Amino acid sequence: MTTAADAVTPVRSAGAAPHPRLSVNQATIKYAPLRQALDTVAGAGVGAIGTWREPVAEVGLAEAVRMVADSGLRVSSHCRGGFFTLPPGTARQRALDDNRRAIDEAAALAAAGAPGSAPVLVLVAGGLPEGSRDLVDARGRVADALADLVPHALDAGVQLAVEPLHPMYAADRAVVSTLAQAIDLAAPFPAAAVGVVVDTFHVWWDPALAASIARAGAAGRIASYQVCDWTTPIAADSLLSRGYPGDGHVDFGPVTDAVVAAGYIGDVEVELFNQAIWDTPPAQVVARVVQAFDAAVPLPR
């Protein structure tokens, strides 16, 4: 997915305006309702936001669409769909139907956003079903779910974005653990319908990462690039161990260079799950995101 501001030459100036391709994922300011999140991001001079389903549901899709249109922001992605590993039955069908609604939300929000918005729905595959140890079977159910959803995604003009999660989440959240696995799942379908997410928190450790990014780019399947840092010690809730870029162990240079070389020109989201960050006033968080991104992520302007 190649949307948003085009890249030109690198700039690194103290006090510079926010990077034109920076997007603040709404999870970074989790406690801000949608209106406050939009106002805070736009007020900081950031051009894009990644939306989440729960804050949209709180106000209703129609009102959320009006808010996004009024904000002047691009929508870089909508999060999240997925959780496809349930066995056949009523619960699985409900999950698929809910994903179709999420596809429609992503289409509506992107259409309401400023030019360059990306109709992308981020997918988290789901973990092992209760009582199962069969990763192969669970990944097969993810593939089946994609096949079920692709016709609706194509009709809506939405790219489903499979996000691999770090292997520590394979049991309970995502049986897709590497970018290569995500690309393999996407490969049977048109790139316009199924892409992948490159999220530094989840993939920075992977020795095959550069090759996988190149492969995804060659196929036109990089739907989203998300950046945050891996901080240690890991929090008691491992989901909350993300840090601002530059605060942890990720070397953002090689990953960003690979994503740029692969042809991705869309927005780059900062998505932070961290209780201390969530407890900080949203305007302070966004200001820190702007500074950290410019200092740590060598993205051409």
Buried (B, 14 or more C-beta within 10 A) or exposed (E): BEBBBEBEEEEEEEEEBBBBBBBBBBBBBBEBBBBBBBBBBBEBEBBBBBBBBEBBEEBEBEEBBEBBBEBEBBBBBBBBBBBBBBEEEEEBEEBBEBBBBBBBBBBBBBBBBBEBBBBBBBBBBBBBBEEBEBBEBBBBBBBBBBEBBBEBBBEBBBBBBBBBBBBEBBBEBBBBBBBBBBBBBBEEBEBBBBBBBBBBBBBBBBEEBBEBBBBBBEBBBBBBBBBBBBBEEEBEEEBBBBBBBBBBEBEBEBBBBBBBEBEBBBBBBBBBBBEEBBEBEBBEBBBBBBBBBBBBBBBBB
